[in-house]
Amino acid sequence: MNAETKIERKAKKLGLKERYGHLTRGLGWETSYQPMEKVFPFTSYEGIKIHDWDAFEDPFRLTMDAYWKYQAEKERKLYAVIDSFSQNNGQMKITDARYVNALKIFLTGVSPLEYLAHRGYAHVGRHFVGAGPRIACQMQAIDELRHAQTQMHTISHYNKFFDGLQDPRHMFDRVWYLSVPKSFFEDAMTAGPFEFLTAISFSFEYVLTNLLFVPFMSGAAYNGDMATVTFGFSAQSDESRHMTLGLEIIKFMLEQDPDNVPIVQRWIDKWFWRGYRLLSIVAMMMDYMLPKRVMSWAEAWGIYFEEAGGALFEDLARYGITTPKYADVASKEKDRLTHEVWSTFYNYTHAAAFHTWIPNDDELDWLSEKYPETFDQLYRPRFEHWRALQQKGERFYNNSLPQLCNVCQIPMVFTEPDDPTKLCLRSSEHGGEKYHFCSDGCKDIFDFEPKKYIQSWLPVHQIYQGNCGGSTMPEVLDWYGIKNGADNLDYEGSPDQAVWNEWTKSAHKAVG
């Protein structure tokens, strides 16, 4: 090969921008023997107008060869840590077995959402005309599938020693409180492609994702669970791209046509509220389930939504977008949300796949410090009363079934925005039937498209109709896949605590 040939070959090598252009522009074309609207039927019925698909730009300009290289490196590092954690009995180095209940919630309530996100993005990626958004969605679909797999692989180690982790997919489709995340994602997946991206890429990934991942991953670090921390870090670079995609797709829609603005605003209002209601279980975990706490829910909401979200919506104001409707209600609820949700699970823990308990004195004092305006007045007396009953052998269980919100599917446990002593109940009539809601936000969502939510599969209604294994609690628990007394009830005296106590005794003997 002579020098001239070498120079010629070197000149033909494409740069990153050119390679990304070939990937995201060269793969798009106009159909010939079938009309475009028939090949891509979902891009117009939502009312969103796109005039120039090539205007969408992924700031990362990630190509497939680079993508596989980065992901392979992350996989190699992640599984090395997981193997090390397993070989060194990492489960014995966490702060307390109570912490594992947070993992039970994550595995049964969050990991299946990663898989549903994979399916949703694969579907959306097929139905966009533009090759740029199509490629970005396909990469995110692969990311989400990887996240589901790595989370299950990481937490599977705990399944060897603790109850309640044995069948997350089975539980996700059946257990009453898991209908909350399931209904959230199925709502998004049955929407159009643009609403799906607003719901997941923007409202959840960009606006609310820090309130999901930061508490779980920092909580894991504080409590000695380095395997979970590692899969969080492994996913974080993916989440950064997802957040960027979410913001870019919102700006892309807003810049394409002014008629898109009111449609997008309505979606932002809806999915902010649905995402906020979904995060109530994460809020409860932060304040009540971590032996070593990172920060309170109120502090996290102030940092990650009120400050970060405030700056975001100031930026979007130039497009005509405003702060989501009812964001002020969420801020009013931040001083009581977790106490109301934990109280509910304490009532119904006999039907849940994790343990509950009354906070000890130090934890009650921590809650008093973090919530000085509400906790001692409204919630400490309740917990002290329940503890007194428990000490007398009369531990309180609520054996009735609660009314559920027809949209978010959470029991009616939330209070009026301006009165924390009064339950918030709303209702609407449609087709001669009355439907019930936990808030003005959920009622608004229903009233805009009632035909969607009258189809809601509400667990309490299904239990009463005999569609959940039978008419008695043992039959329902068996249908759920929950082992009564092992997977649920009080942490004190549970098999999880017994195992932990045995390890602790052995460790003390070894040190002694």
C-alpha positions in Angstrom: 0.0 0.0 0.0 1.5 3.3 -1.0 1.4 6.6 0.9 -1.2 8.1 -1.4 -3.7 5.2 -0.7 -3.1 5.6 3.1 -3.9 9.4 2.9 -7.0 8.7 0.8 -8.3 6.1 3.3 -7.7 8.4 6.3 -9.7 11.1 4.6 -12.7 8.9 4.3 -12.9 8.2 8.0 -16.1 9.8 9.4 -16.3 11.9 12.5 -18.8 11.5 15.2 -21.2 14.1 13.7 -21.1 12.4 10.3 -21.5 8.9 11.7 -24.5 10.1 13.8 -26.0 11.8 10.7 -25.8 8.6 8.7 -27.5 6.7 11.5 -30.3 9.1 12.3 -30.9 10.8 8.9 -29.8 8.1 6.4 -32.3 5.6 7.8 -35.3 7.9 7.2 -37.3 7.8 4.0 -40.7 8.5 2.5 -42.8 5.4 1.7 -43.8 4.7 -1.8 -46.4 2.0 -2.2 -48.1 2.7 1.2 -49.1 6.2 2.5 -47.0 7.5 5.4 -50.0 7.9 7.6 -50.8 4.2 7.3 -47.3 3.1 8.1 -47.1 5.5 11.1 -50.7 5.8 12.3 -50.0 7.0 15.8 -48.2 10.2 15.0 -51.2 12.4 14.3 -54.2 11.4 16.3 -53.0 13.1 19.5 -53.1 16.5 17.8 -49.3 17.1 17.9 -48.0 18.8 14.8 -44.4 18.0 13.6 -43.2 19.9 10.6 -39.5 18.9 10.5 -38.4 15.6 12.1 -34.8 16.3 11.3 -34.9 19.2 13.8 -34.7 16.7 16.6 -31.1 16.4 17.9 -29.8 14.0 20.5 -27.1 16.1 22.4 -25.1 12.9 23.0 -25.1 11.9 19.3 -24.6 8.3 20.5 -23.9 5.7 17.8 -24.4 2.0 18.2 -20.7 1.0 18.2 -20.1 3.5 21.0 -23.2 2.5 22.9 -22.2 -1.2 23.0 -18.7 -0.3 24.1 -19.8 1.8 27.0 -22.5 -0.7 28.2 -20.1 -3.6 28.0 -17.6 -1.8 30.2 -20.4 -1.0 32.8 -21.6 -4.6 32.8 -18.1 -5.9 33.5 -17.7 -3.6 36.5 -21.1 -4.2 37.8 -21.0 -8.0 37.9 -17.6 -8.0 39.4 -19.0 -6.1 42.4 -22.1 -8.3 42.6 -19.9 -11.4 42.6 -17.7 -9.9 45.3 -20.7 -8.9 47.4 -22.1 -12.5 47.2 -18.8 -14.2 47.9 -18.2 -12.1 51.0 -21.7 -12.5 52.4 -22.5 -8.9 51.9 -26.1 -9.4 53.3 -24.6 -9.6 56.7 -22.9 -6.2 56.5 -26.1 -4.2 56.1 -27.2 -2.1 59.1 -30.3 -4.2 59.9 -32.7 -6.7 58.3 -35.4 -4.0 58.3 -33.5 -2.4 55.4 -34.3 -5.4 53.2 -38.0 -4.3 53.2 -37.0 -1.3 51.1 -35.4 -3.8 48.6 -38.7 -5.7 48.6 -40.6 -2.6 47.6 -37.9 -1.8 44.9 -37.9 -5.3 43.4 -41.7 -5.7 43.3 -42.7 -2.1 42.6 -39.9 -0.5 40.6 -38.0 -3.3 38.7 -41.1 -4.4 36.7 -41.6 -0.8 35.7 -38.2 -0.9 34.1 -39.3 -3.8 32.0 -42.6 -2.0 31.0 -40.5 1.0 30.1 -38.5 -1.3 27.8 -41.7 -2.4 26.1 -43.1 1.1 25.9 -40.0 2.6 24.3 -39.7 -0.2 21.8 -43.3 0.4 20.7 -42.8 4.2 20.5 -39.6 3.9 18.6 -41.4 1.9 15.9 -44.1 4.5 15.5 -42.1 7.7 15.1 -41.5 9.0 11.6 -38.2 10.7 12.4 -35.1 8.4 12.5 -33.5 10.5 15.3 -36.2 10.0 17.9 -36.6 6.4 16.7 -33.0 5.6 17.4 -33.0 7.4 20.8 -36.1 5.4 21.9 -34.6 2.1 20.8 -31.5 2.7 22.8 -33.5 3.7 25.8 -35.6 0.5 25.4 -32.3 -1.5 25.6 -31.3 0.5 28.7 -34.5 -0.2 30.5 -34.3 -3.9 29.8 -30.8 -3.9 31.1 -31.8 -2.0 34.3 -34.6 -4.6 35.0 -32.1 -7.4 34.6 -29.3 -6.0 36.7 -31.7 -5.0 39.5 -33.1 -8.6 39.6 -29.6 -10.1 39.5 -28.3 -7.8 42.3 -31.3 -8.3 44.6 -31.6 -12.0 43.9 -28.7 -12.5 46.4 -31.0 -11.4 49.2 -33.6 -13.9 48.1 -31.4 -16.7 49.5 -31.8 -15.4 53.0 -35.0 -13.2 53.3 -38.7 -13.6 52.5 -40.8 -11.6 50.2 -38.5 -11.5 47.2 -39.3 -14.8 45.6 -41.7 -13.9 42.8 -41.8 -10.1 41.9 -43.4 -10.6 38.5 -46.3 -12.7 40.0 -46.8 -10.2 42.8 -46.7 -7.1 40.5 -49.6 -8.4 38.5 -51.8 -9.2 41.6 -50.9 -7.5 44.9 -53.2 -4.6 45.8 -50.6 -1.9 46.5 -48.6 -2.8 43.4 -51.6 -1.9 41.2 -50.4 1.7 41.9 -47.2 1.5 39.8 -48.7 -1.0 37.4 -51.7 1.3 36.6 -49.3 4.3 36.2 -47.3 2.6 33.5 -50.2 0.9 31.8 -51.9 4.3 31.6 -48.8 5.7 29.8 -48.3 2.7 27.5 -51.9 2.9 26.3 -51.5 6.6 25.4 -50.2 7.9 22.1 -46.4 8.1 21.5 -46.0 11.8 22.3 -48.0 11.5 25.5 -45.9 8.4 26.5 -42.7 10.4 26.0 -44.1 13.3 28.0 -45.2 10.9 30.8 -42.0 8.8 31.1 -39.2 10.7 29.4 -40.1 14.1 30.7 -42.4 14.0 33.7 -40.9 10.9 35.3 -37.4 10.7 34.0 -36.6 14.4 34.1 -38.8 16.0 36.7 -39.2 13.2 39.2 -36.5 10.6 38.7 -34.1 12.1 41.3 -36.8 11.6 43.9 -36.8 7.9 43.0 -33.2 6.9 42.5 -31.4 9.3 44.9 -33.2 8.1 48.0 -32.9 4.4 47.1 -29.2 4.5 46.1 -28.0 6.9 48.8 -30.2 4.9 51.3 -28.4 1.7 50.2 -25.0 3.3 50.7 -25.9 4.6 54.2 -27.1 1.1 55.1 -24.1 -0.9 53.8 -25.7 -2.3 50.6 -22.9 -1.7 48.1 -24.4 -4.1 45.5 -27.5 -1.9 45.1 -25.4 1.2 45.1 -23.3 -0.2 42.3 -26.3 -1.1 40.1 -27.6 2.5 40.8 -24.3 3.9 39.6 -24.3 1.6 36.6 -27.7 2.9 35.6 -27.0 6.6 36.4 -25.2 7.4 33.1 -28.2 5.9 31.3 -30.5 8.0 33.4 -28.6 11.1 32.4 -29.2 10.4 28.7 -32.8 9.6 29.5 -33.3 12.9 31.3 -31.7 14.7 28.3 -33.9 12.9 25.9 -37.0 13.9 27.9 -36.1 17.6 27.9 -35.2 17.6 24.2 -38.4 15.8 23.1 -40.5 18.4 25.1 -38.6 21.3 23.5 -38.8 19.6 20.1 -42.6 19.4 20.3 -43.0 22.9 21.7 -40.8 24.4 19.0 -42.5 22.6 16.1 -45.9 24.4 16.4 -47.7 26.7 18.9 -50.8 24.5 18.8 -48.7 21.8 20.6 -48.3 24.0 23.7 -51.7 23.5 25.4 -51.7 19.7 24.6 -48.2 19.3 26.2 -49.2 21.5 29.2 -52.2 19.2 29.9 -50.0 16.2 29.7 -47.4 17.7 32.1 -50.2 18.5 34.6 -51.5 15.0 34.4 -48.2 13.1 34.6 -46.7 15.3 37.3 -49.7 14.4 39.5 -49.7 10.7 38.6 -45.9 10.5 39.2 -46.2 12.3 42.5 -48.8 9.9 43.7 -46.7 7.0 42.6 -43.7 8.3 44.6 -45.7 8.3 47.9 -44.3 4.8 48.5 -40.7 6.0 48.0 -41.5 8.9 50.4 -42.6 6.4 53.1 -39.4 4.3 52.6 -37.2 7.4 53.2 -38.8 8.4 56.5 -39.8 5.1 58.0 -38.0 2.1 56.5 -34.3 2.9 56.5 -32.4 2.1 59.7 -30.0 4.9 58.8 -31.8 7.7 57.1 -30.4 10.0 54.4 -32.8 12.9 54.5 -36.5 13.4 55.1 -39.1 13.3 52.3 -39.8 17.0 52.9 -36.1 17.9 52.4 -35.9 15.8 49.3 -39.0 17.4 47.8 -37.6 20.8 48.5 -34.3 20.1 46.8 -35.3 18.0 43.9 -38.7 19.5 42.9 -39.2 22.9 44.5 -35.7 24.1 43.7 -34.7 22.0 40.6 -38.2 21.8 39.2 -38.7 25.5 39.8 -35.6 26.4 37.7 -36.7 23.9 35.0 -40.2 25.5 34.6 -38.7 29.0 34.6 -36.7 27.9 31.6 -39.7 26.4 29.9 -41.8 29.5 30.5 -40.5 31.0 27.2 -42.4 28.3 25.4 -45.6 29.1 27.3 -45.3 26.1 29.8 -46.2 26.7 33.4 -45.5 24.9 36.6 -47.7 21.7 36.8 -51.2 22.2 38.2 -51.4 21.1 41.8 -47.7 21.4 42.4 -48.7 23.7 45.3 -50.8 20.9 46.8 -47.8 18.5 46.7 -45.8 21.1 48.6 -48.5 21.4 51.2 -48.6 17.6 51.6 -44.8 17.2 52.1 -45.0 17.5 55.9 -47.6 14.7 56.2 -47.5 12.5 53.2 -45.2 9.8 54.6 -47.0 9.6 57.9 -50.3 9.0 56.2 -48.9 6.3 53.9 -46.9 4.5 56.6 -50.0 4.4 58.9 -51.9 2.8 56.0 -49.4 0.0 55.5 -49.2 -0.5 59.3 -53.0 -1.0 59.2 -52.8 -3.5 56.2 -49.4 -5.1 56.6 -51.1 -8.5 56.9 -51.9 -8.2 53.2 -48.5 -6.8 52.1 -45.2 -8.6 51.0 -43.0 -6.7 53.5 -42.9 -6.1 57.2 -43.9 -2.9 59.2 -43.2 -1.7 62.7 -43.7 1.2 65.1 -40.7 3.6 65.0 -38.5 3.5 68.2 -38.1 6.5 70.4 -35.0 7.8 68.6 -36.8 7.5 65.3 -39.9 9.3 66.6 -37.6 12.1 67.8 -36.0 12.3 64.3 -39.4 12.6 62.8 -40.3 15.3 65.3 -37.2 17.2 64.3 -37.8 16.9 60.6 -41.5 17.7 60.8 -41.8 20.2 63.7 -45.1 21.6 62.6 -47.1 18.4 62.1 -45.5 15.3 63.6 -45.9 15.8 67.4 -49.4 17.2 67.0 -50.9 14.8 64.5 -48.9 11.6 64.3 -46.8 10.8 67.3 -49.9 10.2 69.5 -51.2 7.7 66.9 -47.9 5.7 66.9 -47.6 5.8 70.7 -51.2 4.5 71.0 -50.5 1.6 68.5 -47.3 0.8 70.4 -49.2 0.6 73.7 -51.7 -1.8 72.1 -48.9 -3.9 70.7 -47.2 -4.2 74.1 -50.5 -5.5 75.5 -50.6 -8.2 72.7 -53.4 -6.3 70.9 -51.4 -5.2 67.8 -53.8 -3.2 65.6 -54.9 -4.6 62.2 -57.5 -3.1 59.9 -59.6 -6.0 58.7 -61.9 -3.9 56.5 -61.1 -3.1 52.8 -60.5 0.6 51.9 -62.1 2.7 49.2 -59.6 3.2 46.3 -59.0 6.1 44.1 -60.2 5.3 40.6 -57.2 6.9 39.0 -54.1 6.4 41.1 -55.6 3.4 42.9 -54.2 4.4 46.3 -56.6 4.0 49.3 -58.4 7.1 50.4 -55.8 8.1 53.0 -54.8 11.6 52.0 -56.1 14.7 53.7 -57.4 18.0 52.5 -54.6 20.3 51.2 -55.5 22.9 53.9 -56.7 20.6 56.6 -54.6 17.6 57.7 -57.4 16.4 60.0 -60.0 15.8 57.3 -59.8 13.1 54.6 -59.8 14.4 51.0 -62.6 12.7 49.0 -63.8 13.7 45.5 -66.3 12.1 43.1 -67.6 12.3 39.6 -70.6 10.7 37.8 -70.3 9.1 34.4 -72.7 6.8 32.6 -75.0 6.6 35.7 -72.1 5.4 37.9 -70.2 7.3 40.6 -66.4 7.2 40.7 -64.2 8.2 43.7 -60.9 10.0 43.9 -58.3 10.9 46.5 -57.7 14.4 45.2 -58.6 17.2 42.8 -55.7 16.1 40.6 -57.0 12.6 40.1 -60.5 13.9 39.6 -59.3 16.2 36.9 -57.5 13.4 35.1 -60.7 11.3 35.2 -63.0 14.0 34.0 -60.9 14.7 30.9 -60.9 11.1 29.6 -63.4 9.1 31.8 -63.7 6.2 29.2 -60.1 5.2 30.1 -60.4 5.1 33.8 -63.8 3.5 34.1 -61.9 0.4 33.0 -59.6 0.5 36.0 -58.9 -2.9 37.7 -59.4 -1.9 41.3 -58.1 -4.6 43.7 -60.7 -4.1 46.4 -63.5 -4.4 43.9 -62.0 -7.5 42.5 -61.6 -9.1 45.9 -65.2 -8.4 46.7 -66.2 -10.0 43.4 -64.2 -13.1 44.2 -61.7 -12.6 41.4 -58.6 -12.8 43.6 -58.4 -16.4 44.7 -61.4 -16.5 47.0 -63.4 -14.6 49.5 -61.1 -15.1 52.6 -57.8 -13.4 53.5 -55.8 -16.7 53.4 -57.2 -17.4 49.9 -56.3 -13.9 48.7 -52.8 -14.1 50.2 -52.2 -17.5 48.5 -53.4 -15.9 45.1 -50.9 -13.1 45.7 -48.1 -15.5 46.5 -47.5 -14.1 50.0 -46.6 -16.5 52.8 -48.7 -15.2 55.8 -46.5 -14.5 58.8 -43.2 -14.8 56.8 -43.5 -12.2 54.1 -45.6 -9.8 56.1 -46.9 -8.8 59.6 -44.6 -7.1 62.1 -40.8 -7.0 61.7 -40.5 -7.8 65.4 -40.6 -11.6 65.6 -40.5 -12.1 61.8 -38.3 -14.8 60.2 -36.2 -12.0 58.6 -35.5 -10.6 62.1 -34.8 -14.1 63.5 -32.2 -14.7 60.7 -30.6 -11.4 61.4 -30.5 -11.9 65.1 -28.7 -15.2 64.6 -26.1 -13.6 62.3 -25.6 -10.8 64.9 -25.1 -13.3 67.7 -22.6 -15.3 65.6 -20.7 -12.1 64.7 -20.5 -11.0 68.4 -19.2 -14.5 69.4 -16.5 -14.3 66.7 -15.4 -10.8 67.8 -15.5 -12.0 71.5 
